[in-house]
Amino acid sequence: MPRLIFVNLPVSDLARSTAFYQALGATKDERFCDGATAACLVFSETIHVMLLTHDKFRQFTPKNIANARETSEVLICISADSRQAVDATVEKAGAAGGKVDIGARQDYGFMCGRSFEDPDGQIWEVMWMDATAAMGAGNASAAA
């Protein structure tokens, strides 16, 4: 069985954040939703995002919740199947109320990426990579 990742994010408005991630193509897994404080959004069979109200999130950590608009603790990066899928995902984020291209667009020929910010300021990167070409590029760099 492949290992699963559950990214837990504190959100200020559970309904708004749920709608945002659904607009990106994630589906709700009702088994892990309580309707008031938590929602589980599934991107793939291995990637899940747990949206937790601030009160719920505080149950799991004694630390303060960072204001993601002012402080960055983590950058979340997900892969895409093509360059077009990178653009489509970021465009969906913009149409759903996110801020697009928070960082500079990246294009290295064998790999490209863009970013967006969700309604609470969390930064997501979306990247595509031609693994075969990347391995060749990495080997060429190592030989230089």
Secondary structure, DSSP 8 states (H G I E B T S, - for coil): ----EEEEEEES-HHHHHHHHHHTT-EE-GGG--SSSEEEEESSSSEEEEEEEHHHHHTT-SS----TTT-----EEEE-SSHHHHHHHHHHHHHTT-EE-SS--EE-SSEEEEEEE-TT--EEEEEEE-HHHHHHHHHHHHH-
